Amino acid sequence: MSQQFLKPSSLLSKVSPFRVMTVMKRADELEQQGRKIVHMEVGEPDFSTAQPIIDAGKAALDKGLTQYTSAPGITALRDCLSKQYKEKYGVDVDRERILITPGASGGLTLLANLLVNPGDGILIGDPAYPCVRNFIQLMAAEPQLVPVGLEENFQPNLELLKQHRNSASKGIWLASPNNPTGTILERSELESICNWAKSNGLHVLVDEIYHGLHYVDDLPCALEIDQTCFIVNSFSKYYGMTGWRLGWIVVPEQFIEQANILAQNLYISASSIAQYAALAAFTEEASKIFEERRDSFRQRRDYLMEALSELGFGLSRNIEGAFYIYADISNFSDDSEEFCHDMLENHGLAITPGTDFGDFEAKKHVRIAFTTDMENLHLAVSRLRSALGKS
Ligand SMILES: Cc1ncc(COP(=O)(O)O)c(C=O)c1O
């Protein structure tokens, strides 16, 4: 058969590319031409992995720990996580319920396969991390977008979920803190969502990848509220291990066996070296580094929130986690893609259009990541000031 008849799966037709990648690529090209670009598009900490983790990774290599591990991951790492759930959140999570995955991305893929049937509806906030929508589409299911704006603190609430639920709805996928908005789900809201979901036979998945990177005292883990929730988490953000590709999920007891079967089939095991390296993330030395970094992110957030408000951006006052500001640009433009294009091409500032994260008011928002140091943030603000004619 001629090659021209070969076609990718029709399920891919709805899967959208990640615009932030296009921004990054163009920013790289401009840098190659000698331009200084301030990178505020990337959703990854600018710090490299903490030294104790790097040392543990090197030691694992030297010891030849380079084979597959068991599908759910090495016992020692799952035990560290189990202990952490007890110490940080006061919840008992048996090691068997924890599976180590290749990043939260691997965890989301596994959970999509575990929980979603073709034709199912999954309620998700709009805006949200874009891959979530795509994982659901790839299961031939339907992301049921729940539009959330500043008034809703950019998080779905019970009222909205009730409005958007229909007979196809099978689950609710949440993220707290959220990407791209940095807002969290308050304990009481999470409680009412979980209770309602339970009494209506909907599963609840909560992406907690930005836990640790929060700037508020009470950030509940969904397991504190309901042990039947499905949790996605990762070593990428708070632990600064994006490139190691390591995350984890927590599943209710009755799903352990099927989750293991999926892990065996989807990826065999997460990287062995990354798993041994991550053991060092639970040392005091590493914790100290993470907490210092969290403080830096908090300082950056405080600086940027004030500077952006002064410039006329519309912001939530509740950016309580992650490292993103989802800024309303209505005072300057009604097209976030055009705005981001202009900022990059003409002012050397890389930021991401809201259209990467959903449909609702996406043209009037941009995501600004404070994943760069204070010096660059000052430069970014002065570039914005002159771009917006405020100097
Ligand atoms: C909310 C959310 N979930 C999951 C991921 C994927 O992260 P990982 O690097 O662990 O695959 C990201 C990455 O930015 C994210 O923001």
The ligand as a Tripos MOL2 file, in Angstrom:
@<TRIPOS>MOLECULE
LIG
   16    16     1     0     0
SMALL
NO_CHARGES

@<TRIPOS>ATOM
      1 C1         -0.6260   20.5700   36.5250 C.3       1 LIG1
      2 C2          0.4410   19.7350   35.8880 C.ar      1 LIG1
      3 N1          0.3170   18.3930   35.8810 N.ar      1 LIG1
      4 C3          1.2560   17.6100   35.3180 C.ar      1 LIG1
      5 C4          2.3760   18.1340   34.7250 C.ar      1 LIG1
      6 C5          3.4250   17.2010   34.1420 C.3       1 LIG1
      7 O1          4.5430   17.1650   34.9400 O.3       1 LIG1
      8 P1          5.6970   16.0720   34.8990 P.3       1 LIG1
      9 O2          6.9540   16.8110   34.5770 O.co2     1 LIG1
     10 O3          5.7650   15.4930   36.2740 O.co2     1 LIG1
     11 O4          5.3340   15.0590   33.8920 O.co2     1 LIG1
     12 C6          2.5700   19.5220   34.7140 C.ar      1 LIG1
     13 C7          3.7390   20.1380   34.0760 C.2       1 LIG1
     14 O5          3.8870   21.3180   33.9600 O.2       1 LIG1
     15 C8          1.5670   20.3420   35.3180 C.ar      1 LIG1
     16 O6          1.6710   21.6770   35.3440 O.3       1 LIG1
@<TRIPOS>BOND
     1     1     2 1
     2     2     3 ar
     3     2    15 ar
     4     3     4 ar
     5     4     5 ar
     6     5     6 1
     7     5    12 ar
     8     6     7 1
     9     7     8 1
    10     8     9 2
    11     8    10 1
    12     8    11 1
    13    12    13 1
    14    12    15 ar
    15    13    14 2
    16    15    16 1
@<TRIPOS>SUBSTRUCTURE
     1 LIG1         1 GROUP 0 **** ****
